[in-house]
Amino acid sequence: MDVLIIGAYGSAGVAVATDLVDAPEIDRLTLVDDGDPGGGLCILDGCMPSKEVLSAGAHRFQARADHRVTDAPDVDLDAVVGTKDEHIHNFAEHRRAAVEMLTERDHVEFVHDTARFVDDRTVRVGDREYVPDYVVVATGSVVNVPGLPGIDDVEFMTSADVLDATALPDSGVVMGFGYVGMELVPYLAEAGGMDLTVVEHDARPLDEADPAFGEALLDIYRDELGIEILTETYEERVEPTDDGGVRLHTDRDDERATVDADQLFLFTGRRPNLDGLGLEHTRLNPDPGWVLDTMQARDDERVFVAGDVNGKEPILHVAKEQGFTAAANVRRHAAGEPLVPYENVHHHVVFSALGVYPYARVGYSAAAAEAAGLDFVAVSREASSDGVFKTKDAAAGRASLVVDATDGTVLGYQGLHYHADVMAKTMQVVVETGMDVRAVPDRAFHPTTPEILDGLFRTATEKLDG
C-alpha cells in the first residue's frame, strides 16, 4: 500500500506518519511539506509561542495588581521575542528531526516541496507526480481575513505579527474575541501598555461556556485589565485616518459609532488551509460536512483529512488524535474493515487573562447537558469562597460541576480561575473514567487551589443525597 501525506510537519501529519511508518501493509510512505523552516502551526505561530509571551505579561500583571508589591516592572519586548524565538527554533528543530528520522526506513521519502492535486488520483509535488493508493491531507489552517469593506485599505496585525512584535503602538481596536483574542488582547494591554477597544458580537465571550463564565471574564478584562469591550456590536467598515491610524465604523442596535486607534488587530479566527491544493481538479468539494467523523473525505474514499484543515475542531490535541484515527482508518479501509469515527470528550483550555485566570472545560457544560436532554445536577462555586485564592491574590472567577442526577457520574467541569488549566487534567480523568462524584476521594491535604474542586464535589454530593 502506497500512502502520501500532505502536511507532514504538522501535528496531525506527524501522527499519521508515526502510526503508519512501521505498519506491515505499508510499502511506500511519502511525506510532503513545504514549510520553511517547517515545524507546524502550534510550534511556529500557535500555542507554544503564545504561551511564551503570555507568561511575560502574566508576571507584570500579577505584580501590578498586587497591592503588596510596589513599582511593577516593565516588559522588555525585545527580550520576550528573543527568548521566544530561541525556544521555538529548538522546538521546531526537534520536530523536523523527528520527521527526518522516519526517512531512515527504506520505504519512506520526505519531499520538501508544495503538493497539488492534478486529478483524483494524481498529486504533483514540485516537478514529480505521484499516484498513491491513499492521500492524507493535513495542511492545517491559515488566518481568516474577513471581507469587511475597506479592509484592503488599512494595515492590520494578526496573531503571528503580535508574537513577533518588539514595539507596539499606544492604542488599538480589535476584531475577533474568540480564543485567540481572549489570549492576546490582555498581552497587548499588559506587556504593550496599550489602550484597547474590543468588538464582541455577542452579549458575552466564551461561546462554549455557560453564561456566568462569560460575564465573569468580562468583569476581569474590564476591571482588572482595563480593556474596553463593546458587546453586541458589529463592524460595518474600516478606513485609514489622516494621521496613519485606523477608524472602525460599528453598529449596535442600529446605533452607529466609530472607534479610532493607531492599529487594527485581526484575531478573527482561522480557516482550513486549502489554498493551492488543487481540489478543483478532484471530486472533493470542501463544503460543510466534506470530511466524515472517520476522517475520510465524503466524496473520495481514498482521501483522509485530519487536523485543522477539516474544519471540525482546530485544537492541537484533537489534531493529533484525528491523525491517529485517520491512519488507523486508512489501514482498515485497505483491509475492507469498517471504519471507526473519531470521538472525544470535550476538553478545551483558553489561556484567558494571561493564563492567570484560564478557562477550562471538560465534558458537558450545563447548557450542553440540557441541550442533550440529560437529567443532571449542576453546582457552582465562586473562587472568592476559597481562602487559598485570596492568599495567592487571585480570587476572581468561578467553577462549576455537572453530574448525572441518577447515578452521580461526573459529566463535566468548567473553571475560570487561577490554575483551572492544571485542574483540567484531573477532571478529564474523572469525567472519562465515569466516576461517581461520591467516589472521588474527600481527604484532607495541605490547602491548595484544588480546594475549589473539593467544594464542588461536596456540594454535588449533598444535592444528590439530599
C-alpha positions in Angstrom: 0.0 0.0 0.0 1.3 3.4 -1.0 0.3 6.5 1.2 1.2 10.1 0.6 0.8 12.7 3.4 0.5 16.4 2.6 1.5 18.5 5.6 4.0 16.1 7.2 5.5 18.7 9.7 2.2 19.5 11.5 0.8 17.7 14.5 -1.8 15.7 12.5 0.6 14.8 9.7 3.3 13.6 12.2 0.7 11.5 14.0 -0.4 9.8 10.7 3.2 9.2 9.7 4.2 7.8 13.1 1.3 5.4 13.1 1.8 4.1 9.5 5.6 4.1 9.2 6.1 0.6 10.6 2.8 -0.9 9.6 3.5 -4.2 7.7 1.0 -3.3 4.9 2.7 0.0 4.0 5.0 -0.5 1.0 5.7 3.2 0.4 5.2 6.3 2.6 5.7 9.7 1.0 5.9 12.7 3.4 5.4 16.1 1.8 5.7 19.6 3.4 6.8 23.0 2.0 7.2 24.6 5.4 10.1 26.9 5.8 11.7 26.3 8.2 8.9 23.8 9.0 7.6 22.6 12.3 3.8 23.0 12.3 1.5 25.8 13.3 1.4 25.0 17.0 5.2 25.3 17.3 5.8 28.2 15.0 2.9 30.5 15.4 0.4 29.0 17.7 0.1 27.6 21.2 3.8 27.3 22.1 5.0 30.8 21.2 1.8 32.4 22.5 2.2 30.8 25.9 5.8 32.1 25.9 4.8 35.7 25.5 1.7 35.4 27.8 3.9 34.3 30.6 5.9 37.6 30.5 2.6 39.6 30.6 1.4 37.5 33.4 4.4 38.3 35.6 3.8 42.0 35.2 0.0 41.7 35.7 0.4 39.9 38.9 3.0 42.3 40.2 1.0 45.3 39.2 -2.3 44.1 40.5 -0.9 43.1 43.9 -1.1 46.0 46.4 1.7 44.4 48.4 4.1 44.9 45.5 5.4 48.4 44.5 6.9 49.6 41.3 5.6 47.0 38.8 8.3 46.1 36.2 8.1 46.9 32.5 8.1 44.1 29.9 11.1 44.1 27.6 9.5 43.1 24.3 12.9 42.6 22.7 13.8 40.1 25.4 10.4 38.4 25.2 10.6 37.9 21.4 14.2 36.9 21.5 13.6 34.3 24.1 10.5 33.1 22.3 12.4 32.8 19.0 15.2 30.8 20.6 12.8 28.3 22.2 10.6 28.0 19.1 13.7 27.4 17.0 14.7 24.5 19.2 11.2 23.0 19.3 10.8 23.2 15.5 14.2 21.7 15.0 13.2 18.8 17.2 10.0 18.3 15.1 11.9 18.4 11.8 14.4 15.9 13.2 11.6 13.5 14.2 10.2 13.6 10.7 13.6 13.1 9.2 14.2 10.1 11.4 11.2 8.4 9.8 13.0 8.6 6.4 15.7 6.3 7.7 13.4 3.5 6.6 14.0 2.4 3.0 10.3 2.8 2.1 9.9 6.3 3.4 10.6 9.5 1.5 10.4 13.2 2.6 9.9 15.8 -0.1 10.3 19.4 0.9 8.0 21.0 -1.7 4.5 22.0 -2.5 1.8 19.3 -3.3 -1.1 19.9 -5.6 -3.8 17.5 -6.9 -3.7 17.1 -10.6 -6.7 14.8 -10.7 -8.5 12.4 -8.3 -5.6 10.0 -8.1 -2.5 12.1 -9.0 -0.6 14.5 -6.8 2.1 16.7 -8.3 5.0 17.6 -5.9 7.4 20.0 -7.4 8.1 18.5 -10.9 7.2 14.9 -9.9 3.9 13.2 -10.0 2.7 10.5 -7.5 -0.3 8.2 -7.8 -0.6 6.8 -4.3 -3.3 4.4 -3.1 -4.3 6.9 -0.3 -3.7 10.6 0.3 -3.9 12.1 3.8 -4.4 15.9 3.8 -3.1 17.6 7.0 -2.3 21.1 5.8 -3.6 22.9 8.9 -5.2 26.3 8.9 -4.4 29.9 7.9 -5.5 33.3 9.3 -9.1 34.2 8.3 -9.3 37.8 7.0 -12.9 38.9 6.9 -14.4 40.5 3.8 -15.1 43.8 5.6 -15.4 46.9 3.4 -12.2 48.8 3.5 -10.0 46.0 4.9 -7.7 46.1 1.9 -7.0 49.8 2.5 -5.6 49.5 6.1 -2.7 47.8 7.7 -3.6 45.2 10.3 -1.7 42.9 12.7 -2.6 39.2 13.1 -1.7 36.9 16.0 1.6 36.0 14.2 2.5 39.6 13.9 1.9 40.2 17.6 4.1 37.3 18.6 7.0 38.9 16.7 6.3 42.5 17.8 9.2 44.2 19.6 7.3 47.5 19.6 3.6 48.3 19.9 1.5 51.5 19.3 -0.4 53.4 22.0 -3.8 52.3 21.0 -5.6 49.5 19.1 -9.0 48.3 18.0 -9.6 44.6 18.0 -11.8 42.5 15.7 -12.3 38.9 16.9 -12.7 37.8 20.5 -12.5 34.1 20.3 -9.8 32.1 21.9 -7.0 34.0 20.0 -8.4 37.4 21.0 -9.1 36.4 24.6 -5.4 35.3 24.9 -3.6 38.1 23.0 -5.7 41.1 24.0 -4.5 41.1 27.6 -0.9 40.7 26.4 -1.3 43.8 24.3 -2.8 45.7 27.2 -0.3 44.5 29.9 3.0 44.0 28.0 2.4 46.7 25.5 0.6 49.2 27.8 -2.0 49.8 25.0 -5.4 51.3 25.2 -7.6 48.7 23.6 -11.2 48.6 22.3 -12.5 45.1 21.5 -15.6 44.4 19.3 -17.6 41.4 20.6 -20.7 40.3 18.5 -22.4 38.5 21.3 -23.6 39.6 24.8 -20.5 37.9 26.2 -17.5 36.0 25.1 -16.7 32.2 25.7 -19.4 30.7 23.4 -18.8 27.2 24.7 -19.3 28.3 28.3 -22.4 28.8 30.5 -23.3 32.5 30.6 -22.0 33.1 34.1 -18.4 32.4 32.9 -18.6 34.9 30.0 -19.9 37.5 32.5 -17.0 36.7 34.9 -14.5 37.0 32.1 -15.9 40.4 31.1 -15.5 41.6 34.7 -11.9 40.5 34.8 -11.0 42.1 31.5 -12.7 45.4 32.2 -12.0 45.8 35.9 -8.5 44.3 36.3 -7.0 44.7 32.8 -8.7 48.0 31.8 -9.9 46.8 28.4 -12.9 48.3 26.8 -15.2 45.6 25.3 -18.1 46.6 23.1 -20.6 43.7 23.4 -23.5 43.1 20.9 -21.6 45.2 18.4 -20.8 44.6 14.7 -18.2 46.0 12.4 -19.6 47.8 9.3 -16.4 49.1 7.6 -12.9 50.3 8.2 -10.8 53.1 6.8 -7.4 54.8 7.3 -7.2 58.1 9.2 -5.2 61.1 8.1 -2.7 60.5 10.9 -1.9 57.0 9.8 -4.2 55.2 12.1 -7.5 53.4 11.6 -11.2 54.1 12.0 -13.6 51.3 12.6 -17.3 52.0 11.9 -19.6 49.9 14.2 -23.3 49.2 14.6 -25.1 48.3 17.8 -28.8 48.2 17.9 -28.9 50.4 14.8 -26.8 53.0 16.6 -23.7 53.9 14.5 -20.4 54.8 16.1 -16.7 54.9 15.3 -13.6 53.8 17.1 -10.3 55.5 16.2 -7.0 53.8 17.0 -3.4 53.6 16.0 -3.6 50.0 14.9 -6.2 47.4 13.8 -5.7 43.9 15.2 -7.4 40.9 13.4 -8.0 38.0 15.7 -10.8 36.7 13.5 -10.1 33.0 13.7 -8.6 30.7 11.2 -9.8 28.8 8.2 -8.8 25.5 6.6 -5.6 25.8 4.6 -6.8 24.5 1.2 -5.3 27.3 -0.9 -3.3 26.0 -3.9 -4.1 22.3 -3.1 -5.9 21.9 -6.4 -9.1 20.5 -5.1 -10.9 21.9 -8.1 -9.2 19.2 -10.1 -10.8 16.5 -8.0 -14.3 15.3 -7.0 -13.7 16.8 -3.5 -16.0 19.7 -2.5 -14.8 21.3 0.7 -18.2 22.5 1.9 -19.5 21.9 5.4 -19.6 18.1 6.1 -17.0 17.3 3.4 -15.0 15.2 6.0 -16.7 12.4 7.8 -16.1 11.7 11.5 -13.9 8.8 10.4 -11.6 11.5 8.8 -12.5 10.0 5.4 -13.4 12.5 2.7 -17.1 12.3 1.9 -16.5 12.5 -1.9 -13.4 10.2 -2.2 -13.0 7.1 -0.1 -9.2 7.1 -0.6 -8.6 10.6 0.8 -8.4 11.3 4.5 -8.3 14.7 6.1 -7.0 15.3 9.6 -6.4 18.3 11.9 -7.4 22.0 11.4 -7.8 21.6 7.6 -11.0 19.6 8.1 -12.7 22.5 9.9 -14.0 20.4 12.7 -12.1 21.3 15.9 -8.9 23.3 15.4 -7.0 22.3 18.6 -3.6 20.7 18.9 -4.5 17.6 20.9 -7.5 17.0 18.6 -5.4 17.2 15.5 -3.0 14.6 16.9 -5.9 12.3 17.8 -7.5 12.8 14.4 -4.2 11.9 12.8 -4.1 8.6 14.6 -7.7 7.9 13.7 -7.0 8.7 10.0 -4.0 6.4 10.0 -6.0 3.6 11.6 -8.8 4.0 9.2 -6.5 4.0 6.1 -5.4 0.6 7.2 -9.0 -0.6 8.0 -10.2 0.6 4.6 -7.4 -1.2 2.8 -8.3 -4.4 4.7 -12.0 -4.0 3.9 -12.9 -3.4 7.6 -15.4 -0.9 9.0 -14.0 2.5 9.8 -14.1 3.9 13.3 -15.2 7.5 14.0 -13.1 9.9 16.0 -14.8 10.7 19.3 -13.5 12.7 22.2 -14.7 14.1 25.4 -14.8 17.9 25.1 -11.6 19.2 26.6 -10.6 22.8 26.0 -8.4 25.3 27.8 -8.2 29.0 26.9 -5.3 30.9 28.5 -7.5 33.9 29.2 -6.3 36.8 31.3 -2.7 36.0 30.5 -3.2 32.5 31.9 -3.7 33.9 35.4 -7.4 33.2 35.1 -7.6 30.5 32.4 -10.9 29.0 31.3 -11.1 25.2 31.1 -14.0 23.0 30.2 -14.1 19.2 30.3 -17.2 17.3 29.2 -20.6 18.9 29.5 -21.5 22.4 30.5 -24.9 22.8 32.0 -26.2 24.3 28.7 -24.8 21.4 26.7 -26.2 18.8 29.1 -29.7 20.5 28.9 -29.5 20.5 25.1 -28.6 16.8 25.1 -31.7 16.1 27.2 -29.7 14.7 30.2 -31.1 14.5 33.7 -28.4 16.3 35.7 -27.5 18.3 38.7 -25.3 21.4 38.3 -23.4 23.2 41.1 -21.1 26.2 41.1 -18.6 27.9 43.3 -17.0 31.3 43.3 -13.2 31.4 43.6 -13.6 34.1 46.3 -15.2 31.4 48.5 -11.8 29.7 48.9 -9.3 31.4 51.1 -6.4 29.9 49.3 -7.2 32.0 46.2 -7.2 35.1 48.4 -3.8 34.2 49.9 -2.4 34.0 46.3 -4.0 37.3 45.4 -6.0 35.6 42.6 -9.6 35.4 43.9 -11.5 36.2 40.8 -13.5 33.7 38.7 -15.7 30.6 39.4 -16.1 26.9 38.7 -19.0 24.5 38.1 -19.7 20.8 38.0 -22.3 18.8 36.2 -23.2 15.3 37.4 -25.8 12.7 36.4 -28.9 13.2 38.7 -29.5 9.4 38.8 -26.1 7.8 39.4 -23.8 10.7 40.3 -21.5 10.2 37.3 -19.4 13.4 36.8 -20.4 14.7 33.3 -18.5 17.9 33.1 -16.4 20.7 34.8 -15.8 24.3 33.9 -13.4 26.6 35.6 -12.4 30.2 35.1 -10.0 30.7 37.9 -6.3 30.5 38.9 -4.8 27.1 38.0 -8.0 26.0 36.2 -5.8 24.7 33.3 -3.9 22.5 35.7 -7.0 21.1 37.2 -8.4 20.2 33.8 -6.3 17.1 33.5 -7.6 15.8 36.9 -11.2 16.5 35.8 -10.5 14.8 32.4 -9.6 11.6 34.3 -12.7 11.9 36.5 -15.0 12.5 33.5 -13.5 10.0 31.1 -13.5 7.2 33.6 -17.1 7.9 34.5 -16.5 8.4 38.3 -19.4 8.8 40.7 -18.9 12.2 42.4 -19.4 10.4 45.7 -16.5 8.2 45.0 -14.0 11.0 44.4 -11.7 11.0 47.5 -12.6 13.6 50.1 -9.4 13.6 52.1 -7.6 16.3 54.0 -4.4 17.6 52.4 -2.4 20.8 52.6 -4.5 23.7 51.4 -4.0 24.3 47.7 -6.1 25.7 44.8 -7.8 22.4 44.1 -9.9 23.1 47.2 -12.4 24.6 44.7 -12.9 21.1 43.3 -13.5 19.6 46.7 -16.1 22.2 47.4 -17.9 21.3 44.1 -17.7 17.6 44.9 -19.2 18.1 48.4 -22.0 20.3 47.2 -22.9 18.0 44.4 -22.9 15.0 46.8 -25.2 16.9 49.2 -27.6 17.6 46.4 -27.7 14.0 45.2 -28.1 12.6 48.7 -30.4 15.3 50.0 
